[in-house]
């Protein structure tokens, strides 16, 4: 006797997980956009402020790409929400951003690895590379702030 595998259920669970992860990514980017606006206002100099605003622009681009993917997959607009509060002090905000960016790299690579659509895979791989770059900048600013 051969084991019966319900492939429809397996595909449904996989697509539900993908949608859940994309929603989480949308909310993470939405939270980062808000946080980095606050961090930019707290920056001690113009150079750091400008770099943080550039990072924020990357996050805005990721947010828009992820929303577009979500709409294409579901036919609905996601309801983005802030899922993490940004610290109110510059140094603690940098540390928060650094840790968040590093965790996000792994999360986005996991989404890319599980994506069957090559466009989704490429978008999340690129976003992961951007997040790693952001983490390096935040680490630089954090180490300078001591």
Helices and strands as residue ranges (DSSP letters): H 7-42, H 46-74, H 90-114, H 118-144
